[in-house]
Amino acid sequence: MRFMQQMPSILPGKKQLMMKLIAGLSVLFTLQAQSSDWLTVQPTNTPQWLELSSQAEAVSQATVSAQTSGRIVELPFDVNDIVPQGAVIVRFTDIEQQARLKQAQASVREAQSRFDEQQKELLRVRDIHSKGLVAKAALDMAEANFSAAKARRDQANAAQAEASEQLEQTVVRAPYTGILQQRFVELGELAVPGKPLLRGLSLEHMRLISQLPQSQLQAAQQSQNAELVLANGDLLPLGSPNLTIAPQANSQSHSFQMRLELPKADYTTYAIYPGSWQRLRLQIGSAEQLLIPTSAVIWRGEVSMVYLKQGEAVLLQPVRIKDAASNQYQILSGLTAGAEIATDASAQLAVGLSVQFAKPQQP
């Protein structure tokens, strides 16, 4: 106040503003600790992960070929279409196959009639022979005729099954859910047995291809858990990994090619497609870490800070952190075990903003 009184040249309005600023600077901005929502930081035994960039690859890739002859009358799917398992992908004309099936069915009915007739004849001759009214040669002849009728019936049944299969092959179905990569035929073309029709790959049978550093070879071989980091940050657990590591390293990068077989599933729901890059994590051990919730961190530009409780005062403590898990950060430096921090930095910030400047005394 004496300082202000010794400045007679300052205008009254500016004099009052200067007094407020000096009085404000004299206020101690000490935040009072709240009675709840405080966390004592303690070491937590957490898994250690090896993260690898991996490329998704389809395990099942096949070219579908014609097994019967016919003109193509239907091609429902085009290149890059997703085809569900069992869907019709090619349909041929089936007039010839239908005719062959009807002929085979008629032959079966005829053979069955002959078989029934010879079976009755055999039973009749056996009965007469048991009474001694017919020679043994007659019985042998009846048994031979019955065996021949049975063979003709079996032959007719086999021909019917073949004709039915030929008719079924005029409709080609997708062997698995996948992507249609290439078409070798068009509508109206004549297909013959062995002619390639379509080529596709499976979306359910997939694997990941990674380059494993030599320093992590043993740790990866002993890994008991794996997971995928999806594009949205979610984790897809894979369980115990089914790994295949090449027995030789690349002579330039000194890394080993590693394949991880993915469990059978529809990975289109996770936006995992053949050829796409994925983030694979292998658990290679565990260690004690200091973990804090993401809500405890407040950012000032690129600087991360937490509200640290020291006695009755609360201080802003800069910390180095990195993502550890969902809604958690790992403390790299700035805090030690036993430190007490606010779990909700936004709430503490609001408390700090509510502190008012002290009212200046009137001169």
ABEGO torsion letter per residue (X at the ends): XAAAAABAABBAAAAAAAAAAAAAAABBBBBBBBABGBBBBBBBBBBBBBBBBBBBBBABBBBBBBABBEBBABBABBBGBBBBBGBBABBBBAAAAAAAAAAAAAAAAAAAAAAAAAAAAAAAAAAAAAAGABBAAAAAAAAAAAAAAAAAAAAAAAAAAAAAAAAAAABBBBABBBBBABBABBBGBBBBBGBBABBBBBAABBBBBBBBBAAAAAAAAABABBBBBBAAGBBBBAEBBBBBBBABBBAAAGBBBBBBBBBBBBAAAAGBBBGBBBBBBBBAEBBBBBBBBAAABBBBEABBBBBBBBEABBBBBBBBBBBABBGBBBBABGBBBGBBBBABAAAAAAAAAABBBBBBBBX
